[in-house]
Amino acid sequence: MLEVFLTEEQKRFKQEVQDFVKSVPRQLILDMDADKIKFPYEFVRDAGRRNLLGIRFPKKYGGRDLKWVDEILYIGEINKLGVPFACLCSVTSIVGEALNLFGAEAQKEKYLKPLIAGTQWAGEALTEPRGGSDFFGATTVARKKGNIYYLTGQKRFTVGAEGADFFLVYAVTNPGAGRDSLSAFIVERDMGVEVKHVYGLMGSRGTGTGRLVFRDVPVPEENLLGKENDGAKIFYRMMVPERLLSGGVGGSRAILEVAARYANKRKAFGMTIRNFEGVNFKIADCVTKLDAVSAFAYAVAKTVDDGVGTPGYQRRLVSELKKLATQTYWEVTNDAMQILGGIGYTNTYPVERALREARLAMIWTGTNEVMNLIIQHEYYKEILAKGIEGRDVEADVALTEEQLAEERIYESEPIPAAT
């Protein structure tokens, strides 16, 4: 779908990413899914060697100065390897975003450069055991003594808990201040971070996802990212790559192609099953949804690239994309398995692995229910602030002003007190 928008330079870049994706050993994908590999160091290093990490960031730090529309194209191709690989590449974009926008020059040199080069890896420590979607209910605290912050608490579901060299950690520095209570820190593993548990996951395995424990971990004040108590500003900015990158639908498109090629070969009742409406209408529905997501992803990426609208407007669009793309991924993969029938439920095809991976996408980086909260909240803010633009459609009715006043009742009258 995006092909119609691509420049010649972007087409060459896409081919470059495809060459990298094709070079990844099949056995690595299988071993990660079988939990034989806890963290794919060589994949990360190879991506770094090819200059395929942190592509949006400045060239002075090793990036390529590309745009969001390029990264959507990029992550769509990486997604063909599976969700774990797209997740690993996204982490560079997410943590790198925070470092690039809020980090001091010394922090960019020390952490952003090796992150883009693939010689060091980062983990993003957001979720807490008692927090879940309640990010601002964090209980991990950072108490400052002299020029050292001491971190105490836990984070869970951290990609790279096993494998990362440093973590971006949010902790409370101003208790009771709501969204002004958190600060962000760069915490090196060797500062005393404990990995207490690497999770057994239903899918999306091999990224070292685990629980981190901080027991008075000493973090020097130069590792504070941005200003103290400004964690919310950093978090909101990080949510752009967290959620926008869900719009790279190359993985689900590849799974649909597996199902379509199967339907073109598989015969039942004397004909190929692509001739049955129960099959070919699923194909039609799926490709329509994928094309819609691709076009929307491009539009949202362009909106963020060009700085169109308010931050709230962009946040709404990014949340819509995350919800739509992940729901579509799940639906397309389900339909692909239905088309393959029983054989799709086995490991003969990659569809069963894709289905296990797709389920996670509707949960992480903010559940789709949280996306709904953001979408409606920002939408109401927009329409109530701007009033009616253009034609007042609400006035296009046959009733008189007097009748409207009688019929359009927005609240009930209080019930008279009993006498």
N, C-alpha and C positions, 0 to 999 in steps of 0.2 A: 504493500500500500504506500509506504513512504517513498518508494522509488521515484514517483512523479515529482517529489519535492527536492530530490538530491542534486547537488552540484556535482561537477566532475571530480572535484577534490574529495567530496564526501563519498562518492562511489569508490574512489581509490582507497579511502580510509576503511570503508566497509569490507573491501576485499582483503585488506591487511588484517582486520579482525577475524575474518573468515579463515584466513590461512593459519592464524594462531589457534582458533577453535579446532580446526581439522588436525592440528599437530598434537593435541592433547591425547595421551594414550587411553584407549578404551579401558584398559585394566585399571587405570587410576579411578575412573568413574565407578567401576564395579567394586573395587576395594574400599572406596569411601562409603558406598552404600552398604557394604557388608561389615562396616565398622572395623575394618582392618587398618585403616589409617585414621589417626586422630586429627591431623592437620596437614594439608598438602603443601608443604614448604616449596617444593620444586615448581608447582604451578604458579605460586606467587612470585617466585624469583624469575621464572621465565617471562611472565607478564611484565615484570619490571624491566628485564633486559630488552624487551621489545618496545619499551616506552608505551605500554598499554595499561598503565595505572595512573590515576589522577590526571586524566587527559584535559580537564577544564582548567587546571591550575597553571600559574605563570611558568614560562620556560626557565626562568632563573632558578626555580626549585625543581626542575626536571619535568614539568608538565608540558602540555602542547598548546595552551591558550585556546582550546576549543570551546564550543558552546554546549548548552543543554541539548539542543537538537542533535548534536553529534553524539552526546552521551546516551541519549535514548536509542539511537541507531546502534551504538556500541553494545549497550547492555542487552539489546534484543538478540544480537548474535551470540553473546556469552551465555545467554539463557538456554541456548540449544544444548549446552553441556549439562544443564540441570540447575535447579534453584541454588544448591550449595555454592556453585562457582559464581553465579551472579551475585550471591550474597557477599562472597569474599571480595569481589571487585567493587561492590557498592560500599563496603566498609571504608575503603580508601577515599571514596568520594564523600562519605558522610563525615568521618573524622577529619579528613583533609579540609572540608568546608569550614569546620570550626577553627582549625589551625590557620588556614589561609585568611579568614576574615577577622579573627579575633586574637590570633597569636602575635607575640612580640617577634621581632626579627630573629632573635637568638633561638626562639622556640621553633620557628620555621626551618632554620638551618639544622637544628638538632633532630627534629622529629618529622617535619613534612618532607624534607629531601629524601631521607632513607625510606620513608613510607612509599613515596612515588617510585623510587628505584627498586622497591621490592626486597631490599636488604634488611628492613625491619618491618614488623607488622603491628597493627593496632587493634585493640578491642574497644568496643563501645559499651560502657557499663551504665545502663539506664534502669532496668527493671529491678524491683526489690521483692523479696518473698511475700511481704504483706502489702505490696503496692499494686502490682499488676498495671492496669491502665491509669491508676492514680499516681502519675509521675510526681506531682507536686506534694504528694503525701510522703515523700522520701524520709527515711529515718537514719540513713547513713549521715554521720556528722563529721565535721572537720573543726577541731578546736585549735586555735592559734596560740602558740607559746613562743615568744621571741619572733624569729623569722622562719619558724617551722609550723606547718599545719599537721595535726595528728588525726588521721582518718580512722573511724570505727564504724563498722556496719557490714552489710552484705549486699551483693548484687547477683541476680540470677539471669539465666538465658543469655549470657555474654558470649557472642561469637568470638572465638579466638582466646577463650579462657585458657585453653590448651593451645599454645602456639604464638600468642601475641607477645611482643617485647614491651609494649606499654599500653595503658588504658586511658581512655577519656572517662573520668568519673565525676558524677554530680553528687555533691554532699551539702548538707545544711550548715550554713555559716551564720545565719541570722534567724534563729528559731522564732516561730510565731508570725513571721512577716509574709506568709502566703507565697505568692509567686516571686517575691523579692528575697526569699530565704535561702536560695541555692547559689552555689558557686561551682564552677567547672575546674577540674584539675587534670594535669597530665601525670599519671602515676606509673612509674616504671615497675615492671614485675619484680626486679631485684630490690626494690625498696621494702619488700616484705609482704607482697600480695600472696595470699594462699588460695590455691585452687582446691576446693573441697569436694567437688563432684562434677564430672563430665556426664551430661545427660545421655540416656539411651533414647533416641528420637525415633518417631514413627517414620520419618523421612528426612530429607535435607541433612544427611549425616556427613561426617568427615570434616566439619569446620571447627572442631574443638569447643563446642558450645557447653558452657558449664557455669557453676556458681563460684563467685569470688568472695573471700572473707578478708576484711581489713581489721586488724587488731592494733590500734594505735600506730598505724603505718605513717612514718615520718615523711612528709612531702615538703620540700623547700618552697618558700613563697614565690620563687621565680618559676615554679611550675603551676602557679595559678593562671588559668587561661582567661584572658580578658580581665575585667574588674571584679572585685569581691561583690557577691550578691547579684551579679549580672547573669547568673546561670540560665534564667528564663530566656533572655535574648539569644543566647547561644543555642539553646534547645530548639527554639522556634525556627531558627535558621537551619539547623541540622535536619529538621523535619521535611524540608524541601527535597533534598536528595533521598532521604529515607523513603518518602512516599512517591515522589515523581518517578523514580526509577522502576516502580512497579509497572509502568507503562510500556516497558520493552517486552513485547509479546512474541518474540521470536521462538521461545520455547514451546508455547502452546500452539503456535502456527506449525511448528515442526511435528508435533504430536498429531495434529489434525491431518497433516499430509500422510503420516503413517497409516491412519485410519482410511483415508481416501484411496491410497494405493492398494490397501488390503481389499477394500470394497470393489475395486476395479478388477481384482483377480479372483476373489472368493466366489464360488458358485453354489447356488441352492435352488432347488425346484427348476433346474435346467437353465438358469441364467445367472449372470453376475449380480451380486446383491446390490450393486449401485443402481440397479434398475427398480428397486423397491422404494416406494415413497418413505417408508419407515426409516430407511437409511439415507437416501439422497436429500430428504428435507432436513435431516440433522446436519449434513454437510453444508447445505445452503445457510441454515441458521448460524452455524459456527463461523463460517467464513465472513458472513455479514457482520457478526459481532466483533470479530478480530479486526476487520477493516475499520469499523467504527472506533474501536479503541486506539488503533494506530493513528488515525487522523486526529483524534482528540489529544493523544499524547504529544503529537507534533505541535498542535495548537497551544497546549499548556506550556510545553518547553519554550516555544517562541515567546509566549507571554512573559515568562520568567526572564528569558534572555534579554528582552527589550524593556523590561521594567514596567510593563503595562499595568495600570490599576494600582489600587492600594495593597498593602501587605495582606489585609483581610480577604480581598478579592482573590489574590494569588493563592492564599491558604485554602480558600473554598475550592478553587479549580484543582489544586494538587490533591486535596482530599477526595474530590469526585473521581479523579483519575485512579487513585489508589483503590478506591472501592470498586469502580467499574472494571478495571483491569484484572484485579485478583478474583472477583466474582466470575468474570468471563473465563479466566484461566481454569477455574474449577469446573465450570459448566462444559467447556470444550473438552477437557480431559475426561470428564464423566461420559460425554457423548461418544468420544473416541473409543472408550472401553466398551460401551454398549454396542457399537458397530462391530468391534472385533469379537464380541461375545465371550465365550468361555476362555478362549485362547488369550484374550486381553487381560484376564485375571491372573495369568501365569507370567513368569519372567522370560517367556519366548519373545515378547516385544517390550519396549521400554515404557509402555503405557502405565503399567501398574506402579512403576517407580515414580513416574510423573504425577500420578494421582496422589500418592503419599506425600509428595513434595508440595503439590498445589494446595493441599489443605492448610498448610502453615501460613501461606501468603495472606489469608483473610484474617489472621490473628496478629501477626507481628507488625511492628512499626505503627502500632495503633490499630485496634480491631476495626472492622468495618462498621460496627455499631458506633464507635468513637468518631469515625469519619462522618457518619450521619449527623452526630451532634454538632460537629464543626460546620458541616455544609448548611444545615438549617439555621444555625446561629449567625453565620456570616451573611446568608441570604436575607434573613430578616433585617439585619443591620443595614444592608444595601437598599432594600426597597423602601424601608421606613424613613431612611435618611433623605433619599432623593425625591420622594413623592412620585406622582404619576407623570410619566414622560409620554408625549404624543397624545394620542386619542385616549379619552377616558372611557374605556370599554364598559366599566361598571354602570355608566349612565345610559347605556343602550337598552333600555327596557320601556315598556308601554305605560307604566304607571306614572301618575302625576306626582309632583313634589309632596303634596299632602298625603297621597296614598303611600308613598315611600316612607315618609316619616312615621306612618302608622304601622307599616309592615317590617321595616328594618330595625328590629329590636336587638340590641347587643348584650343586654344584661337584664336579669329579672328584677322586678320590683321587690323590695323587702316585704316579707309577710308581716302584716299588722300584728302587733302584740295582742295576746288574748286579754279581753277585759273582764 
